[in-house]
Structure formats: C-alpha cells, structure tokens
C-alpha cells in the first residue's frame, strides 16, 4: 500500500485515520446540535471551517453568543498552525502548479499532515494525486460524520457528560502512537519529539484550562518546539 502513490492509493492511506475522523466528527456533531446549531449550520462549518479544534471552539463561543469578530479571530488563531503545516508540506510538491498546491493546503489537516510526514520519513516519493486522494477522503468523511453526529445528538441532551469534548485529545494520542511505529531516524526523532510535546502539554493543560484553550496552547508549544528543532539543524 505504501508504494501506491495514485489517487486510490491516497484513499487507502487515509483509511487508518477514518475511524478517528468518524469518532471526532460524531462527537462534534453531537456537541454542535446541543450548542443550538442546526444540521445545515453543522454541515456548513465542516465544509468551510473544516478544523475539529476550531469547530469545537466555535460551538462553545456560539452557545455563549460571542460576537462575530471574536469568533473569526479565535478560529483564525487556532488554525494559524495550518500555515506552518502547509509550508512544510509544500516541500514535497515543488514541481506542482500553484493551483494544485493551494488545493492541497486548503484540505490539509493535522491527521493528513501526519500521514504525509510518515510517508516522507519512510523515504517515499509523494505525488499530488496521492495527496488529493488522502485529503478528499478525509474531507468527505469528516463532513458526513459531523452531520450524522448532529442527528444522533438530538437524543443526547448533555454530550459533556460522556466526555465527548475530549475526543480531540484521543486523536492526538492516536497520532502519537502511529508516529511511534516509525523507525527512529533523525527526522523521525524530531517528529516524535514535537508530537510528544503536543500530547503531554495537551494532557496536562486539560486539567488546568478548558479543552479549547488546552488545544491552542498545545498547538503553539508544538509549533515552537518544531521551529526550534528546525533552526538547530
């Protein structure tokens, strides 16, 4: 499967993370419907925001009737890490057109970036078709999962009682375990160190601040550590 870098190969590479997308998507849909969002609004946030952490934060702020400027600025800051991820991912597609690279960047997620970096660390030749297959499969799965979660959420009046707001922490743990299966090369060590920073800080800050703020802090710490490691190479 690893060597199949066609569009279908990208879909196959996405399959190990599909259950994660479904689990978090269902949780988000349940939280969203209980935050007074409609199914259409849940679907639209998945289509246009397409970021689990930002969407969870959006649900919380929407429920508190936060002003639109606060919603926009918060989502922008939480998603700012995607700029760094896209810049890093673009190194694998230097021969691609500007349109192709924009398309990849728009659908890039933490999970698809982790799958991409895993393949890069294994020395695999990455193609745009493979990346599009990976991204589109994840995108469609996410949208469908959040809509289904919204339907289920109508029968779950208090999603926080089930710990659904901790779904993202579980996904970070899953990504960490997946990366741990890599051979420990120099690049693999760097990736594991950054992921360890994110996972540990996320776990600790979950007990101190809200899950939304914990995600933001963990992300910023991970980006900082990544930049520092890259600067010392």
C-alpha positions, 0 to 999 in steps of 0.5 A: 500500500505504501508504494501506491502513490495514485489517487486510490492509493491516497484513499487507502492511506487515509483509511487508518485515520477514518475511524478517528475522523468518524469518532471526532466528527460524531462527537462534534456533531453531537456537541454542535446540535446541543450548542443550538446549531442546526444540521445545515449550520453543522454541515456548513462549518465542516465544509468551510471551517473544516478544523475539529479544534476550531469547530469545537471552539466555535460551538462553545463561543456560539452557545455563549453568543460571542460576537462575530469578530471574536469568533473569526479571530479565535478560529483564525488563531487556532488554525494559524498552525495550518500555515506552518503545516502547509509550508512544510508540506509544500516541500514535497510538491515543488514541481506542482502548479500553484493551483494544485498546491493551494488545493492541497493546503486548503484540505490539509489537516493535522491527521493528513499532515501526519500521514504525509510526514510518515510517508516522507520519513519512510523515504517515499516519493509523494505525488499530488494525486496521492495527496488529493486522494488522502485529503478528499477522503478525509474531507468527505468523511469528516463532513458526513460524520459531523452531520450524522453526529448532529442527528444522533445528538438530538437524543443526547441532551448533555454530550459533556457528560460522556466526555465527548469534548475530549475526543480531540485529545484521543486523536492526538494520542492516536497520532502519537502512537502511529508516529511511534511505529516509525523507525527512529531516524533523525527526522523521525526523532524530531517528529516524535519529539514535537508530537510528544510535546503536543500530547503531554502539554495537551494532557496536562493543560486539560486539567488546568484550562478548558479543552479549547484553550488546552488545544491552542496552547498545545498547538503553539508549544508544538509549533515552537518546539518544531521551529526550534528543532528546525533552526538547530539543524 
